[in-house]
C-alpha cells in the first residue's frame, strides 16, 4: 500500500522534505508570474515538480528498485538530496505587449500547488504521530 511506504520508508523524510522545497520554489515562481501580469515582455515560468521528483527517484512512469540489503528493496535516494529546481518558460501565446501570463491558469496552478503542499505536510505529520504512537504504545 502506498500510504505505508510513505509512512515507514527510510526515504520518506528526504522525499517529503525535497518535495516541500520544490513546491515552495514553484509557489514563488507562480506568485512572480501573477505579480508581473502587466509587465511588458515578461515570460511566465514554471517547474515540472512531479517530473523532477520522478527523475530523482529513478522512476519515469515505473518503479525501479535497488537492493540495499538482501532482504530490503527500495528506490535509490542519492539523487534526491542533489535535486535542484529547473524552471522553464511557458509557451503560451503572448499578448500585444509580449507578456504571456494567463491569470486564470496561474491561479489554478497556485491552488493546485497549495493543495499538494498541504497534503505533503499532512503526510509528514501523520508519519510523526504514527511513529510517536508506536514508541509510546498508544492507539491512534
Backbone torsions as a table, in degrees:
resi	resn	phi	psi	omega
1	UNK	NA	136.4	-175.5
2	UNK	-62.6	-39.9	-178.2
3	UNK	-64.1	-37.1	177.3
4	UNK	-65.3	-39.4	177.6
5	UNK	-63.9	-40.0	179.7
6	UNK	-69.2	-34.8	-176.7
7	UNK	-80.4	-33.7	-170.4
8	UNK	-117.6	0.3	179.1
9	UNK	-75.6	146.4	175.5
10	UNK	-69.1	-24.7	-179.4
11	UNK	-82.9	-14.7	-174.8
12	UNK	-57.1	-47.1	-179.8
13	UNK	-60.8	-40.1	178.8
14	UNK	-65.8	-44.5	-178.8
15	UNK	-64.7	-45.2	-179.1
16	UNK	-67.3	-38.9	178.6
17	UNK	-64.7	-45.8	178.8
18	UNK	-67.1	-34.0	175.9
19	UNK	-61.0	-44.3	179.2
20	UNK	-63.5	-38.6	177.3
21	UNK	-61.5	-48.2	-179.5
22	UNK	-66.2	-40.1	178.9
23	UNK	-65.7	-36.8	177.4
24	UNK	-65.7	-42.9	177.2
25	UNK	-62.8	-41.4	178.5
26	UNK	-64.3	-39.4	178.1
27	UNK	-60.5	-42.9	178.3
28	UNK	-64.0	-40.4	178.1
29	UNK	-63.8	-45.4	-179.6
30	UNK	-64.1	-42.0	177.5
31	UNK	-61.9	-39.3	177.1
32	UNK	-64.0	-40.1	176.8
33	UNK	-59.8	-45.7	-179.3
34	UNK	-66.4	-39.7	179.7
35	UNK	-64.6	-27.4	-179.7
36	UNK	-101.8	28.6	-177.5
37	UNK	-55.5	-39.6	-176.6
38	UNK	-106.3	10.5	-179.9
39	UNK	-78.3	119.8	-179.7
40	UNK	-62.4	134.4	176.3
41	UNK	79.6	0.7	-179.0
42	UNK	-73.9	136.4	177.5
43	UNK	-112.1	126.2	-179.4
44	UNK	-66.3	144.9	178.9
45	UNK	-123.3	160.0	177.1
46	UNK	-154.6	172.0	176.5
47	UNK	-124.2	136.4	174.4
48	UNK	-85.8	80.0	-174.8
49	UNK	-57.0	-52.7	-175.8
50	UNK	-66.6	-39.6	179.5
51	UNK	-64.5	-42.6	179.7
52	UNK	-66.7	-39.5	179.4
53	UNK	-67.6	-42.0	176.6
54	UNK	-60.1	-42.9	-179.6
55	UNK	-64.1	-41.2	179.4
56	UNK	-65.2	-35.2	178.3
57	UNK	-80.8	-10.4	179.4
58	UNK	77.8	29.2	-178.8
59	UNK	-131.3	85.9	176.3
60	UNK	-86.5	83.8	-179.2
61	UNK	85.0	-9.3	178.8
62	UNK	-145.0	158.2	-178.3
63	UNK	-93.2	118.7	175.5
64	UNK	-99.2	132.8	-177.7
65	UNK	-111.2	149.8	178.7
66	UNK	-132.4	135.3	-179.9
67	UNK	-77.4	120.4	174.8
68	UNK	-101.1	-19.4	177.8
69	UNK	-155.6	155.4	-178.4
70	UNK	-61.6	-19.7	-179.6
71	UNK	-104.0	-6.8	-175.6
72	UNK	-123.5	147.0	174.3
73	UNK	-133.8	146.0	178.1
74	UNK	-171.5	164.9	-180.0
75	UNK	-70.1	150.8	178.5
76	UNK	-69.8	132.1	-175.8
77	UNK	-113.5	2.9	-177.6
78	UNK	-64.3	-27.4	-179.4
79	UNK	-81.2	-16.0	-175.0
80	UNK	-67.1	-46.2	-176.6
81	UNK	-68.2	-26.2	-179.8
82	UNK	-93.4	4.6	-178.1
83	UNK	-68.1	126.4	178.0
84	UNK	-117.5	148.9	177.2
85	UNK	-73.5	136.2	-179.9
86	UNK	-121.4	90.4	-179.8
87	UNK	-66.7	149.9	174.8
88	UNK	-132.3	156.4	-179.8
89	UNK	-84.7	137.6	176.4
90	UNK	-69.4	146.7	-179.2
91	UNK	-107.3	33.1	177.9
92	UNK	-73.5	159.8	178.3
93	UNK	-66.3	138.1	-178.7
94	UNK	-86.8	151.5	173.8
95	UNK	-77.9	-177.2	-177.7
96	UNK	-62.8	-26.1	179.6
97	UNK	-90.3	6.1	178.0
98	UNK	88.4	-0.9	-179.5
99	UNK	-87.5	134.0	-178.9
100	UNK	-114.4	19.8	-178.8
101	UNK	-77.4	123.5	174.9
102	UNK	-105.2	109.5	-172.5
103	UNK	-61.9	-36.9	179.5
104	UNK	-65.0	-43.3	179.3
105	UNK	-65.2	-42.3	-179.5
106	UNK	-66.3	-39.5	178.7
107	UNK	-66.5	-37.2	177.0
108	UNK	-65.3	-42.5	177.9
109	UNK	-65.0	-37.0	178.6
110	UNK	-62.8	-44.7	179.0
111	UNK	-65.3	-43.9	179.1
112	UNK	-61.7	-44.6	-179.4
113	UNK	-61.8	-40.8	179.6
114	UNK	-65.6	-39.2	178.3
115	UNK	-64.0	-45.0	179.4
116	UNK	-65.0	-40.3	178.7
117	UNK	-61.3	-48.6	179.8
118	UNK	-62.9	-39.0	178.3
119	UNK	-64.4	-39.0	178.5
120	UNK	-65.3	-41.8	176.6
121	UNK	-60.9	-43.1	179.6
122	UNK	-62.8	-39.4	177.2
123	UNK	-64.0	-39.9	178.5
124	UNK	-64.7	-42.4	178.2
125	UNK	-65.1	-41.0	179.2
126	UNK	-63.9	-40.8	178.5
127	UNK	-61.6	-44.6	179.4
128	UNK	-63.7	-43.0	-179.1
129	UNK	-69.8	-33.0	177.9
130	UNK	-67.2	-44.4	178.5
131	UNK	-65.0	-42.9	179.2
132	UNK	-62.2	-41.4	178.9
133	UNK	-65.6	-36.7	178.4
134	UNK	-66.7	-40.0	-179.2
135	UNK	-68.4	-43.2	-177.4
136	UNK	-87.8	-0.8	179.2
137	UNK	57.4	38.9	175.8
138	UNK	-102.2	150.6	175.9
139	UNK	-76.5	149.0	178.4
140	UNK	-94.9	NA	NA
